[in-house]
Amino acid sequence: MATADPVAEYLSHLQRELIGVDAAIAHDALVDAEAHLRAAIAAGKSATAAIEAFGPAADFARAYAGAPAPDHHAATEVAGSTHPAASVAGGSGAPKGAHATLARIPLIGVWFHPRAWSSLFYFLAPCFAIALATFVWVVCLGSLVLGTLPILIGLPLAVFLLGSVRAIALAEGKVVEILLGVRMPHRVQPVQVLTPIGGVAEVGFWQRIGCWLTDVRSWLSLAWALGNFFVATVLFCMFVALGAVALVMVGVPLAQSAGLTTIQVDGDMREVQFLWERVTPDAEGRVRISALTSVLSIVLGMVVATATLWLALGTGWVYAQVVKAIQVARPQAVARRFAVIA
Amino acid sequence: MPSDLQDKILKDLSNGTAWLVVLAIVAGNDEPIHGYEIGRRLADEAPEGLSFKQGTLYPLLRTMEAEGLVRSTLVPSTEGPARKCFTITAEGRRVLVVWVDAWRRTGRWMNRIIGGIDGNR
């Protein structure tokens, strides 16, 4: 009969207690609990004593699920106590104080939601940059791997490609966590493995390679590196276009009212269309739109900008969920298998 | 006093002081400190009757990190996997000074009130 591992049993119990909790939080809870118990055992405690000192799985699960993730600010209640830090500690994340009140205003509240702005920034810069760089890397190295596989040099290159894609996915997850505000789990690394008699053993080089190859997240990350390029490009173009349209619709009338020439055309052009208004340029080709069109253009521009922010907020959430799904794929299976922190 | 009420009072006292002592332990370490080590020191130095379930530490540290009081980093270990260790932030130090001051004033106030009471009266 196989010797039961009390820590594995405790983690299994904890896993059941965490059912219904956000997958990333559940993953972090399992990793923290396992790391603590293994550290206690390594320090000379018996597994039973370590578990006793750690406390019941149900209490730990309840407390962990109620604690805000490091990128969020919500609950201030922990382990039955209200902590005093809320009044003195600052931080980032969801809107707070006056911003929170403004962010709750229907429709236009999104202007005061920091997450909407950080999401927009994400899709305009890092998202596209990371996706482009990753795509180029995977295509170039992938081609080299395929080309050199027949002479076996491709094998170590393939492992290198897989490892690099895992690292890039992890880095991307951190950027997503900061800018899109969706908590990413600590990724489990195959550092130690449980032995059949309940101990732990170092994972060797080849075992680690094997773990990469058998971890579904490696392959998901590779697929994501290829597919995300197209998604990121579409999102980048969409938000650049929407932002430019909103900027022009608001900026042109305002600049014109400030006495600046915003639209100047060739002298041969007899008519210019701005939105619905056909405008005849003056002798020098300057185009001046009417006051009514200016006002309506600004209003419409603000509507487009507001819609863009809502779209960024919503798209950001969906995008982050996809990235998270790749990062937390099979967390329980991995947590059971490895004694880890990462 | 019924023992369940006594337990509740002691538990509330543990919970109420956990933030301060955990932050103080993290602040007192020059090197990043692992959750297990914090838990061990809490258990070793806790007065009789007060006990901290070490599992409550992690939600606490997680919330502290969310509040910007501590920062976690992965520290390579020669004895096993890399460990998530905690260091105090500048904001954490500022909060700690405020707490310590509040605690000392509370302590003086408590001592003035309960100073004349002993266990036999």
HADDOCK unambig.tbl for C-alpha pairs under 7 A between the chains (distance, minus, plus):
assign (segid A and resid 36 and name CA) (segid B and resid 35 and name CA) 6.98 0.50 0.50
assign (segid A and resid 36 and name CA) (segid B and resid 36 and name CA) 5.47 0.50 0.50
assign (segid A and resid 39 and name CA) (segid B and resid 36 and name CA) 6.67 0.50 0.50
assign (segid A and resid 40 and name CA) (segid B and resid 36 and name CA) 6.91 0.50 0.50
assign (segid A and resid 53 and name CA) (segid B and resid 53 and name CA) 5.76 0.50 0.50
assign (segid A and resid 53 and name CA) (segid B and resid 54 and name CA) 5.95 0.50 0.50
assign (segid A and resid 54 and name CA) (segid B and resid 53 and name CA) 5.35 0.50 0.50
assign (segid A and resid 54 and name CA) (segid B and resid 54 and name CA) 4.43 0.50 0.50
assign (segid A and resid 54 and name CA) (segid B and resid 55 and name CA) 4.53 0.50 0.50
assign (segid A and resid 55 and name CA) (segid B and resid 53 and name CA) 5.23 0.50 0.50
assign (segid A and resid 55 and name CA) (segid B and resid 54 and name CA) 6.61 0.50 0.50
assign (segid A and resid 55 and name CA) (segid B and resid 55 and name CA) 5.65 0.50 0.50
assign (segid A and resid 60 and name CA) (segid B and resid 55 and name CA) 5.66 0.50 0.50
assign (segid A and resid 60 and name CA) (segid B and resid 56 and name CA) 6.22 0.50 0.50
assign (segid A and resid 63 and name CA) (segid B and resid 56 and name CA) 6.82 0.50 0.50
assign (segid A and resid 63 and name CA) (segid B and resid 59 and name CA) 5.98 0.50 0.50
assign (segid A and resid 64 and name CA) (segid B and resid 59 and name CA) 4.73 0.50 0.50
assign (segid A and resid 67 and name CA) (segid B and resid 59 and name CA) 5.43 0.50 0.50
assign (segid A and resid 67 and name CA) (segid B and resid 62 and name CA) 6.69 0.50 0.50
assign (segid A and resid 67 and name CA) (segid B and resid 63 and name CA) 5.59 0.50 0.50
assign (segid A and resid 68 and name CA) (segid B and resid 62 and name CA) 6.94 0.50 0.50
assign (segid A and resid 68 and name CA) (segid B and resid 63 and name CA) 5.49 0.50 0.50
assign (segid A and resid 68 and name CA) (segid B and resid 66 and name CA) 6.47 0.50 0.50
assign (segid A and resid 69 and name CA) (segid B and resid 62 and name CA) 6.27 0.50 0.50
assign (segid A and resid 69 and name CA) (segid B and resid 63 and name CA) 6.66 0.50 0.50
assign (segid A and resid 69 and name CA) (segid B and resid 66 and name CA) 5.91 0.50 0.50
assign (segid A and resid 70 and name CA) (segid B and resid 62 and name CA) 6.01 0.50 0.50
assign (segid A and resid 70 and name CA) (segid B and resid 63 and name CA) 6.57 0.50 0.50
assign (segid A and resid 70 and name CA) (segid B and resid 65 and name CA) 5.20 0.50 0.50
assign (segid A and resid 70 and name CA) (segid B and resid 66 and name CA) 3.58 0.50 0.50
assign (segid A and resid 71 and name CA) (segid B and resid 66 and name CA) 5.59 0.50 0.50
assign (segid A and resid 72 and name CA) (segid B and resid 66 and name CA) 6.01 0.50 0.50
assign (segid A and resid 73 and name CA) (segid B and resid 66 and name CA) 6.53 0.50 0.50
assign (segid A and resid 78 and name CA) (segid B and resid 60 and name CA) 6.56 0.50 0.50
assign (segid A and resid 79 and name CA) (segid B and resid 15 and name CA) 6.71 0.50 0.50
assign (segid A and resid 79 and name CA) (segid B and resid 56 and name CA) 6.61 0.50 0.50
assign (segid A and resid 80 and name CA) (segid B and resid 15 and name CA) 6.81 0.50 0.50
assign (segid A and resid 81 and name CA) (segid B and resid 15 and name CA) 5.54 0.50 0.50
assign (segid A and resid 81 and name CA) (segid B and resid 16 and name CA) 5.98 0.50 0.50
assign (segid A and resid 83 and name CA) (segid B and resid 19 and name CA) 6.93 0.50 0.50
assign (segid A and resid 88 and name CA) (segid B and resid 95 and name CA) 6.67 0.50 0.50
assign (segid A and resid 89 and name CA) (segid B and resid 67 and name CA) 6.11 0.50 0.50
assign (segid A and resid 89 and name CA) (segid B and resid 91 and name CA) 6.83 0.50 0.50
assign (segid A and resid 89 and name CA) (segid B and resid 95 and name CA) 6.87 0.50 0.50
assign (segid A and resid 90 and name CA) (segid B and resid 67 and name CA) 6.53 0.50 0.50
assign (segid A and resid 90 and name CA) (segid B and resid 68 and name CA) 6.90 0.50 0.50
assign (segid A and resid 91 and name CA) (segid B and resid 67 and name CA) 5.77 0.50 0.50
assign (segid A and resid 91 and name CA) (segid B and resid 68 and name CA) 5.88 0.50 0.50
assign (segid A and resid 191 and name CA) (segid B and resid 81 and name CA) 5.51 0.50 0.50
assign (segid A and resid 192 and name CA) (segid B and resid 81 and name CA) 6.65 0.50 0.50
assign (segid A and resid 340 and name CA) (segid B and resid 81 and name CA) 5.94 0.50 0.50
assign (segid A and resid 341 and name CA) (segid B and resid 81 and name CA) 6.32 0.50 0.50
assign (segid A and resid 341 and name CA) (segid B and resid 82 and name CA) 6.00 0.50 0.50
assign (segid A and resid 341 and name CA) (segid B and resid 83 and name CA) 5.88 0.50 0.50
assign (segid A and resid 341 and name CA) (segid B and resid 84 and name CA) 6.67 0.50 0.50
assign (segid A and resid 342 and name CA) (segid B and resid 74 and name CA) 6.98 0.50 0.50
assign (segid A and resid 342 and name CA) (segid B and resid 82 and name CA) 6.80 0.50 0.50
